[in-house]
Amino acid sequence: MKTRKATMFYKNLMRIMIPISLQQLMLALVSASDAFMLGFISQDALSAVSLAGQVQFVFSLFLFAITAGVSIFAAQYWGIQDKRSVEKVLGIGTAASVLVSLPFAFCAAIFPELIMRAFASDPVLIAGGAEYLRVVSVSYVLLSISQIYLCILKNTGHAGRCALISSVSVIINIVLNAMLIFGLGFFPRMEIAGAALATDISKVIELIWTLVLMLKPDAVKMYFKDIFHQAKLLRKDFWKYTLPILGNELVWGMGFTMYSVIMGHLGTDAAAANSIANIVKNLVICFCTGIATASGVMVGSLLGQGKLEKAKRYGARLSRIAILAGIIAGAIILCVIPFVSYFSTLSENAKHYLRFMLIVCSYYVIGKSINTTVISGIFPAGGDSKFGFFCDTITMWCVTVPIGLLAAFVLKLPVLAVYAMINIDEIVKLPAVYRNYKKYHWVKNLTRTENIDSISK
């Protein structure tokens, strides 16, 4: 019996984790292809686009928080097969994400130079990043719609379909990158602007595909009435648990952005090496992210069904898997260190920085894997969305960001010493994460079964 249950557990985990991990891998490959191809244009082009990408990174924090809120309620209500409530959650999430995307798109299109000055002081990096932002700004609005529906697909038993859409979009993006950056065939040579335009076109295709899926008879639908006339009780629940996640994402994301600001002001070699290190790190933790997403879906579904003890057992098992995944990811980074510098035109000094940065990343990803699974997957699945906010506020803004600023601009320590100091946050969190996990505040059923008829009208 136990063997059969274990088999079912791993079957469900793989069914969700593998498509999502592949999706994350494909998304990470877009950044990798941008860096790889622009690296052959110049190191400055690589650094400029990497720094400009921080704008989308900040936007993605808002988007991630909204999709996390959608996931919490989509997973729990789908667990009791309440499709209508899932559709209402889709409407709430779409309205919120579109409203957030508009100011980002407007500012990136109209004031790109002003934005870039926050990330770099070199005029060449500012000009290149501004060129990228002007063109790529439209993709923010496109993403705000498609990503919410893809989130619904993950939580309603269609993780494979979600991964397929994202993967095809990414492949199109990478192919168009090559065509438009270098001017292959009949395409013009656009360099930095070409990378941005490739992103726009791929996101148009992704959005059209998701809208077509809604036309299927059995699909979860997006109704305009759910966007403009939201169910008050469901909306109240949604924001009660989503706002702390948003706070957590902003605290963590702005802290992470400060790391890039610090490295960006330490010279183009430091900025370029940091860009490549982040890309390698993002590539190898894709399966860790897949485990975190699967944890939220699996634990959330059980909690929605009222199977609280089973959810606790799943949480413990998924946490152990996250530790193993982090160790494997760290080992992979160590193995690729001798080869990474050959795939770019970095200066010798930047290559020296990169080798050390990857060693730091090898231990960073272990903590990242554990924390992502627990803080972003298991805790929010049961409504414990406040812990991450307080944890990251203290860790990043009371410890690592002040240390990084002091080390870089007051003590003027070497670049690699600064980098090591700003990458201890995921390790520092671990004792607090473990303590909060064992309190089991996250073991909650958030569905309103007593109001199910009124909610689902």
C-alpha positions as CSV (number, residue, x, y, z in Angstrom):
1,M,0.0,0.0,0.0
2,K,2.8,2.4,1.0
3,T,4.6,1.6,-2.2
4,R,1.5,2.3,-4.3
5,K,1.0,5.7,-2.5
6,A,4.7,6.6,-3.0
7,T,4.4,5.7,-6.7
8,M,1.3,7.9,-7.0
9,F,3.1,10.8,-5.2
10,Y,6.1,10.7,-7.6
11,K,3.8,10.2,-10.6
12,N,1.9,13.4,-9.7
13,L,5.1,15.3,-8.9
14,M,6.7,14.4,-12.3
15,R,3.4,15.2,-14.1
16,I,3.6,18.7,-12.9
17,M,7.3,19.3,-12.2
18,I,8.7,18.1,-15.6
19,P,6.6,20.3,-17.8
20,I,7.0,23.3,-15.5
21,S,10.8,22.7,-15.2
22,L,11.1,22.5,-19.0
23,Q,9.1,25.7,-19.3
24,Q,11.4,27.5,-16.9
25,L,14.4,26.1,-18.7
26,M,13.1,27.5,-22.0
27,L,12.4,30.9,-20.4
28,A,15.9,31.0,-19.0
29,L,17.2,30.1,-22.5
30,V,15.8,33.4,-23.8
31,S,18.1,35.4,-21.5
32,A,20.9,33.0,-22.3
33,S,20.5,33.4,-26.0
34,D,20.3,37.2,-25.7
35,A,23.6,37.2,-23.7
36,F,25.2,34.7,-26.0
37,M,24.3,36.5,-29.2
38,L,24.8,40.0,-28.0
39,G,28.1,39.0,-26.5
40,F,29.3,38.5,-30.0
41,I,28.3,42.1,-30.8
42,S,30.1,43.6,-27.8
43,Q,30.5,43.2,-24.1
44,D,28.8,46.6,-23.7
45,A,25.7,45.3,-25.6
46,L,25.5,42.3,-23.3
47,S,25.8,44.4,-20.2
48,A,23.3,47.0,-21.4
49,V,20.5,44.5,-22.2
50,S,21.2,42.7,-18.9
51,L,20.8,45.8,-16.9
52,A,17.7,46.9,-18.9
53,G,16.3,43.5,-18.1
54,Q,16.0,44.5,-14.5
55,V,12.9,46.5,-15.5
56,Q,11.2,43.4,-16.6
57,F,12.5,41.7,-13.6
58,V,10.8,44.2,-11.3
59,F,7.6,43.9,-13.4
60,S,7.8,40.1,-13.0
61,L,7.8,40.5,-9.2
62,F,4.3,42.0,-9.4
63,L,3.3,39.4,-12.0
64,F,4.6,36.6,-9.9
65,A,2.7,37.8,-6.8
66,I,-0.5,37.9,-8.7
67,T,0.0,34.5,-10.3
68,A,0.9,33.1,-6.9
69,G,-2.4,34.4,-5.6
70,V,-4.2,32.9,-8.5
71,S,-2.4,29.6,-7.9
72,I,-3.4,29.5,-4.3
73,F,-7.2,29.7,-5.0
74,A,-7.1,27.9,-8.4
75,A,-5.4,24.9,-6.8
76,Q,-7.7,24.7,-3.8
77,Y,-11.0,25.3,-5.7
78,W,-10.0,23.0,-8.5
79,G,-9.3,20.4,-5.8
80,I,-13.1,20.5,-5.0
81,Q,-13.9,20.8,-8.8
82,D,-15.4,24.3,-8.5
83,K,-14.7,25.5,-12.0
84,R,-16.8,28.6,-11.8
85,S,-14.8,30.0,-8.8
86,V,-11.6,29.3,-10.7
87,E,-12.9,31.4,-13.6
88,K,-13.7,34.2,-11.2
89,V,-10.2,34.0,-9.8
90,L,-8.9,34.2,-13.4
91,G,-10.9,37.4,-13.9
92,I,-9.5,39.0,-10.7
93,G,-5.9,38.0,-11.5
94,T,-6.2,39.3,-15.1
95,A,-7.6,42.7,-14.1
96,A,-4.8,43.2,-11.5
97,S,-2.0,42.1,-13.9
98,V,-3.1,44.3,-16.8
99,L,-3.4,47.4,-14.4
100,V,0.2,46.7,-13.2
101,S,1.6,46.3,-16.6
102,L,0.4,49.6,-18.0
103,P,2.7,52.0,-16.0
104,F,5.7,49.7,-16.7
105,A,5.1,49.7,-20.4
106,F,4.5,53.5,-20.5
107,C,7.6,54.4,-18.5
108,A,9.8,52.0,-20.5
109,A,8.6,53.5,-23.8
110,I,8.7,57.1,-22.8
111,F,11.5,57.5,-20.2
112,P,14.0,54.7,-20.9
113,E,17.1,56.8,-20.4
114,L,16.0,58.0,-17.0
115,I,15.3,54.4,-15.9
116,M,18.7,53.2,-17.1
117,R,20.5,55.9,-15.1
118,A,19.4,54.0,-12.0
119,F,21.3,50.9,-13.1
120,A,24.4,52.3,-14.7
121,S,26.6,55.3,-15.0
122,D,28.4,54.5,-18.3
123,P,26.8,56.5,-21.2
124,V,27.2,53.5,-23.5
125,L,25.3,51.2,-21.2
126,I,22.6,53.8,-20.7
127,A,22.1,54.3,-24.4
128,G,22.0,50.6,-25.3
129,G,19.6,49.8,-22.4
130,A,17.3,52.6,-23.4
131,E,17.1,51.3,-27.0
132,Y,16.1,47.9,-25.7
133,L,13.5,49.2,-23.3
134,R,11.7,51.3,-25.9
135,V,11.1,48.3,-28.2
136,V,10.4,45.7,-25.5
137,S,7.9,47.8,-23.5
138,V,4.9,46.4,-25.4
139,S,5.7,42.8,-24.3
140,Y,4.8,43.7,-20.6
141,V,1.1,44.2,-21.5
142,L,1.1,41.0,-23.5
143,L,2.7,39.0,-20.7
144,S,0.2,40.4,-18.2
145,I,-2.6,38.5,-19.9
146,S,-1.0,35.3,-21.2
147,Q,0.9,34.5,-17.9
148,I,-2.3,34.5,-15.8
149,Y,-4.0,32.0,-18.1
150,L,-0.9,29.9,-18.2
151,C,-1.0,29.9,-14.4
152,I,-4.6,28.6,-14.5
153,L,-3.5,25.8,-16.9
154,K,-0.8,24.7,-14.4
155,N,-3.3,24.4,-11.6
156,T,-6.1,22.7,-13.5
157,G,-4.3,19.6,-14.8
158,H,-2.8,21.1,-18.0
159,A,0.8,21.7,-17.0
160,G,2.0,20.0,-20.1
161,R,-0.1,22.3,-22.4
162,C,1.2,25.3,-20.5
163,A,4.8,24.1,-21.0
164,L,4.2,23.5,-24.7
165,I,2.9,27.1,-25.3
166,S,5.8,28.6,-23.4
167,S,8.4,26.4,-25.0
168,V,7.2,27.2,-28.5
169,S,7.1,30.9,-27.7
170,V,10.7,30.6,-26.4
171,I,11.9,28.7,-29.5
172,I,10.4,31.4,-31.7
173,N,12.1,34.1,-29.6
174,I,15.5,32.4,-29.9
175,V,15.2,31.9,-33.7
176,L,14.1,35.5,-34.2
177,N,16.9,36.7,-31.9
178,A,19.5,35.3,-34.3
179,M,17.7,36.6,-37.4
180,L,17.1,40.2,-36.0
181,I,20.3,40.7,-34.0
182,F,22.7,39.6,-36.8
183,G,20.5,40.4,-39.8
184,L,20.3,36.8,-41.2
185,G,18.6,36.2,-44.5
186,F,16.2,39.0,-45.5
187,F,16.0,40.3,-41.9
188,P,17.7,43.7,-41.1
189,R,20.6,43.8,-38.6
190,M,19.1,45.4,-35.5
191,E,21.4,44.2,-32.8
192,I,20.0,45.3,-29.4
193,A,16.6,46.4,-30.8
194,G,16.4,43.1,-32.6
195,A,16.6,41.2,-29.3
196,A,13.7,43.3,-28.0
197,L,11.6,42.9,-31.1
198,A,12.0,39.2,-31.1
199,T,10.6,39.2,-27.5
200,D,7.6,41.2,-28.6
201,I,6.7,38.9,-31.6
202,S,7.0,35.7,-29.5
203,K,4.7,37.2,-26.8
204,V,2.1,38.1,-29.4
205,I,2.1,34.4,-30.6
206,E,1.9,33.2,-27.0
207,L,-1.1,35.4,-26.2
208,I,-3.0,34.4,-29.3
209,W,-2.4,30.7,-28.5
210,T,-3.7,31.1,-24.9
211,L,-6.8,33.0,-26.1
212,V,-7.6,30.3,-28.7
213,L,-7.4,27.7,-25.9
214,M,-10.2,29.5,-24.1
215,L,-12.6,28.8,-27.0
216,K,-12.5,25.0,-26.2
217,P,-15.8,23.8,-24.7
218,D,-14.3,22.4,-21.5
219,A,-11.8,25.2,-21.0
220,V,-11.7,27.6,-18.0
221,K,-13.1,30.8,-19.5
222,M,-12.2,34.4,-19.1
223,Y,-15.4,36.4,-18.8
224,F,-15.4,40.2,-19.0
225,K,-18.0,40.3,-16.2
226,D,-15.5,38.6,-13.9
227,I,-12.9,41.2,-14.7
228,F,-15.2,44.3,-14.3
229,H,-17.7,42.9,-11.7
230,Q,-15.7,40.8,-9.4
231,A,-17.1,38.5,-6.7
232,K,-16.5,40.6,-3.5
233,L,-16.0,37.7,-1.1
234,L,-13.6,35.9,-3.5
235,R,-11.8,39.2,-4.2
236,K,-11.4,39.8,-0.5
237,D,-9.9,36.4,0.0
238,F,-7.6,36.8,-3.0
239,W,-6.1,40.1,-1.9
240,K,-5.8,39.0,1.8
241,Y,-3.3,36.3,0.8
242,T,-1.8,37.9,-2.3
243,L,-0.8,41.3,-0.9
244,P,1.7,39.7,1.6
245,I,3.2,37.7,-1.4
246,L,3.4,41.0,-3.3
247,G,5.2,42.6,-0.4
248,N,7.6,39.7,-0.2
249,E,8.3,39.8,-3.9
250,L,9.0,43.5,-3.9
251,V,11.2,43.3,-0.8
252,W,13.1,40.4,-2.3
253,G,13.2,41.7,-5.9
254,M,14.2,45.2,-5.0
255,G,16.9,43.8,-2.9
256,F,18.1,41.5,-5.7
257,T,17.9,44.5,-8.1
258,M,20.1,46.4,-5.6
259,Y,22.7,43.7,-6.1
260,S,22.7,44.4,-9.8
261,V,22.9,48.1,-9.2
262,I,25.9,47.6,-6.9
263,M,27.7,45.3,-9.5
264,G,26.7,47.7,-12.3
265,H,28.5,50.6,-10.7
266,L,31.6,48.5,-10.1
267,G,32.5,48.6,-13.9
268,T,31.6,46.9,-17.1
269,D,33.7,43.8,-16.3
270,A,31.8,43.2,-13.1
271,A,28.4,43.9,-14.7
272,A,29.1,41.5,-17.6
273,A,30.4,38.7,-15.4
274,N,27.4,39.1,-13.0
275,S,25.1,38.9,-16.0
276,I,26.5,35.6,-17.2
277,A,26.6,34.2,-13.6
278,N,22.9,35.0,-13.2
279,I,22.1,33.3,-16.5
280,V,23.9,30.1,-15.5
281,K,22.3,30.1,-12.1
282,N,18.8,30.6,-13.6
283,L,19.4,27.7,-16.1
284,V,20.4,25.2,-13.4
285,I,17.7,25.9,-10.9
286,C,14.9,25.4,-13.4
287,F,14.1,22.0,-11.9
288,C,14.2,23.5,-8.4
289,T,11.6,26.0,-9.6
290,G,9.5,23.1,-11.1
291,I,9.6,21.4,-7.7
292,A,8.4,24.6,-6.0
293,T,5.5,25.0,-8.4
294,A,4.5,21.4,-8.1
295,S,4.6,21.7,-4.3
296,G,2.1,24.6,-4.4
297,V,-0.2,22.7,-6.7
298,M,-0.1,19.3,-4.9
299,V,-0.2,20.7,-1.3
300,G,-2.8,23.3,-2.2
301,S,-5.1,20.7,-3.8
302,L,-4.9,18.4,-0.8
303,L,-5.6,21.3,1.6
304,G,-8.6,22.4,-0.5
305,Q,-10.0,18.8,-0.1
306,G,-9.5,19.0,3.7
307,K,-6.7,16.3,3.7
308,L,-4.5,18.3,6.1
309,E,-2.4,15.4,7.4
310,K,-1.7,14.1,4.0
311,A,-0.7,17.7,2.9
312,K,1.8,17.7,5.9
313,R,3.4,14.5,4.7
314,Y,3.6,15.8,1.2
315,G,5.2,19.0,2.4
316,A,7.9,17.0,4.3
317,R,8.7,14.8,1.3
318,L,8.8,17.8,-1.1
319,S,11.2,19.7,1.2
320,R,13.6,16.7,1.2
321,I,13.5,16.6,-2.6
322,A,14.2,20.3,-2.8
323,I,17.4,19.8,-0.7
324,L,18.6,17.1,-3.1
325,A,17.7,19.2,-6.2
326,G,19.7,22.1,-4.8
327,I,22.8,19.9,-4.2
328,I,22.6,18.6,-7.7
329,A,22.2,22.1,-9.1
330,G,25.3,23.3,-7.2
331,A,27.4,20.4,-8.5
332,I,26.3,21.2,-12.1
333,I,27.5,24.8,-11.7
334,L,30.9,23.6,-10.5
335,C,31.2,21.2,-13.4
336,V,30.5,23.9,-16.1
337,I,32.9,26.6,-14.7
338,P,35.8,25.6,-17.0
339,F,33.5,25.9,-20.1
340,V,31.2,29.0,-19.5
341,S,33.8,31.7,-20.5
342,Y,34.2,30.2,-24.0
343,F,30.7,31.1,-24.9
344,S,31.1,34.8,-24.7
345,T,33.6,37.6,-25.6
346,L,34.3,38.6,-22.1
347,S,37.6,40.3,-21.2
348,E,40.2,38.3,-19.2
349,N,39.3,40.3,-16.1
350,A,35.6,39.6,-16.5
351,K,36.4,35.9,-17.1
352,H,38.3,35.9,-13.8
353,Y,35.3,37.4,-12.0
354,L,32.9,35.0,-13.6
355,R,34.8,31.9,-12.4
356,F,34.7,33.0,-8.8
357,M,31.1,34.1,-9.1
358,L,30.0,30.7,-10.2
359,I,31.7,29.1,-7.2
360,V,29.6,31.4,-5.0
361,C,26.5,30.4,-7.0
362,S,27.2,26.7,-6.3
363,Y,26.3,27.1,-2.7
364,Y,23.7,29.8,-3.2
365,V,21.5,27.5,-5.3
366,I,21.2,25.0,-2.5
367,G,19.6,27.5,-0.2
368,K,17.6,28.9,-3.1
369,S,16.1,25.5,-3.9
370,I,15.0,24.9,-0.4
371,N,13.6,28.4,0.2
372,T,11.8,28.6,-3.1
373,T,10.0,25.3,-2.5
374,V,9.0,26.1,1.1
375,I,8.5,29.9,1.0
376,S,7.0,30.2,-2.5
377,G,5.4,26.8,-2.8
378,I,4.3,25.1,0.4
379,F,3.7,28.1,2.7
380,P,1.4,30.1,0.2
381,A,-0.5,26.9,-0.7
382,G,-2.1,27.0,2.7
383,G,-2.3,30.8,3.1
384,D,0.9,31.4,5.0
385,S,2.0,34.2,2.8
386,K,3.2,36.7,5.4
387,F,6.3,34.8,6.5
388,G,8.3,35.4,3.3
389,F,7.7,39.1,3.5
390,F,9.1,39.4,7.0
391,C,11.9,37.0,6.3
392,D,13.2,38.7,3.2
393,T,12.7,42.2,4.7
394,I,15.1,41.3,7.6
395,T,17.5,39.2,5.6
396,M,18.0,41.5,2.6
397,W,17.4,45.0,3.8
398,C,18.8,44.6,7.3
399,V,21.8,42.4,6.3
400,T,22.9,41.8,2.8
401,V,22.0,45.1,1.0
402,P,23.6,47.3,3.7
403,I,26.6,45.0,3.8
404,G,26.9,45.2,0.0
405,L,26.6,49.0,-0.1
406,L,29.1,49.4,2.7
407,A,31.6,47.0,1.1
408,A,31.4,48.5,-2.4
409,F,31.1,52.2,-1.8
410,V,32.5,52.9,1.6
411,L,35.1,50.3,2.3
412,K,35.7,49.9,-1.5
413,L,36.5,46.2,-1.2
414,P,37.4,44.2,-4.3
415,V,34.6,43.2,-6.7
416,L,34.7,39.5,-5.7
417,A,34.5,40.2,-2.0
418,V,31.5,42.4,-2.6
419,Y,29.8,39.7,-4.7
420,A,30.4,37.0,-2.0
421,M,28.9,39.2,0.6
422,I,25.6,39.9,-1.3
423,N,25.0,36.3,-2.0
424,I,24.6,34.9,1.5
425,D,20.9,35.8,1.9
426,E,19.5,32.4,0.9
427,I,21.7,30.7,3.4
428,V,21.0,33.1,6.2
429,K,17.2,32.5,5.8
430,L,17.4,28.7,6.4
431,P,17.0,28.5,10.2
432,A,14.0,30.8,10.3
433,V,12.4,28.9,7.4
434,Y,12.8,25.6,9.1
435,R,11.4,27.0,12.4
436,N,8.3,28.5,10.7
437,Y,7.7,25.3,8.7
438,K,7.5,23.2,11.9
439,K,4.8,25.5,13.3
440,Y,2.5,24.3,10.5
441,H,0.7,27.7,10.0
442,W,0.5,26.7,6.4
443,V,-1.8,23.8,6.9
444,K,-5.2,25.5,6.1
445,N,-8.2,24.9,3.9
446,L,-9.0,28.3,2.3
447,T,-12.1,27.2,0.3
448,R,-15.4,28.6,1.5
449,T,-17.5,25.5,1.1
450,E,-20.3,27.0,3.2
451,N,-20.6,29.8,0.6
452,I,-19.9,27.7,-2.5
453,D,-23.3,28.3,-4.1
454,S,-23.2,32.1,-3.7
455,I,-19.5,32.3,-4.8
456,S,-20.0,30.2,-7.9
457,K,-23.0,32.0,-9.4
